C-alpha cells in the first residue's frame, strides 16, 4: 500500500514492550531520513545503551529479518509485523559521518560504538514518569560523564519533570545529576510548538493524554503525545505515550489531537501515528488500566476519519494512513501477543467502516528502523 523509500523520518525502535518483562521497554530514536549529521532525539527512555549495543552487535548477522519470540514460534518474520511497502531495516538507519570517522578509523569495539551513538542523543521527550519509560535514562546517566561537557536535555510536561526531579534524581533513589546540569530538565507547555536544538529543522508540539487512575488515591494519571514536524517537508509523525481512549476516560484528550491534525496537517503529510495497543481484544475494558485494545484503536480512528471529512469532503481513496502499534504487553498465551493484536486489529478494520480508507497497521519491533 505504501511506497516511501525516501521518507522524511527514520524511526529506530530500541524498545517497544509494555512489560511485565523488563527488557526492551519503550524507547524510540528519531532523525531526518538520510541525514548523516550527528544527532538523535529520543522519545521515552525505557531502553538505552544495552539495546544500542545489541543492535550494533547483531549488525550483519544472518537472518536480519527474523524477530525473536518467546511464544509458540521461537521467531517471527518481520515482514509479517510490518505493513507492505514500508521501508524496514534491521539495525540503525543512516549513521552520522562523525560516527563513521570515530569508529572505523580506530577499529572500535561494540561498547565504544554504542557509546558514540548514545553520545549523539542529546534531547529526550518523556511521555510520563513511569519506570518502563525511564529506566534506560536513569541507569545510563553515569555514561554522560564519559564525554567532558556533555549533557542530556529531558523534556516533559511540568508534572512529568517534577516527578523525575523529586522521585528519581533526588540523591536517594539515584544520584542527583541535575545538580551539575549533566541532566537538564525542562517543562513543556501542551499545544505549544517548540524548535529542537539537536535537529534544527524539526519542531514538536506536546498534547495531554489520559492514562487511567492512580492506585492509592484514584486520581487521574496523565501522559503525553508528541507531534513532530519536519519543517523542510511539512511532514509529521505523531507518537503517543501510554493512553486510553476518550470512550473510556470520558475526556476529550484524543479528540483535541484529532481536531488539531485535521486543521493543521494534510493527511498526505501525516507519515505515521505511533500509538500503544497494550492488550488483546479479549481483555475487558475495566482491566485495561489506562491502556488501549484493538476495539478502541478502531473507535478512535473512526473519529479521526470524521474530523478529516473523509468520505464527505474528501474522497476515501485520498485518505492514506500508517498506524504503528507499540507497548504490547507480554502474557501467558500460546500466540505472540504482537501477532495476536495485529491480527485482531486488521480483522476489526476489515469489518468496520474504516475499510474503505487506506489504513494499514504495523507492529513496532525492537532492533529495527522504519523510514517514514
ABEGO torsion letter per residue (X at the ends): XBBAABBABBBBBABABAOABABGBBBBBBBBBGBABBEBBBBEAABBAAAAAAAAAABGBBGAABBBBABABABBBAAAABBBGBBBBBEBBBBBAAAAAAAAAAGBBAAAAAAAAAAABABBBBABABAAAAAAAAAAAAAAAABBGBBBBBBBBAAAAAAAAAAABAGAABBBAAAAGABBBBBBBBGBBBBBAABAABBBBBBBBBAEBBAAAGBBBBBBBBBBBBAAAGBBBBBBBBBBBAAAAGBAAAAAAAAAAAAABBAAABABBBBBBABBAABBAAAAGGBBBAAAAAAAAAAAAAAAGBGBABBAAABBBBBBBBGBBBBBBABBAAAAAAAAAAAAAAABAAAABBBBBBBBBBGBBBBX
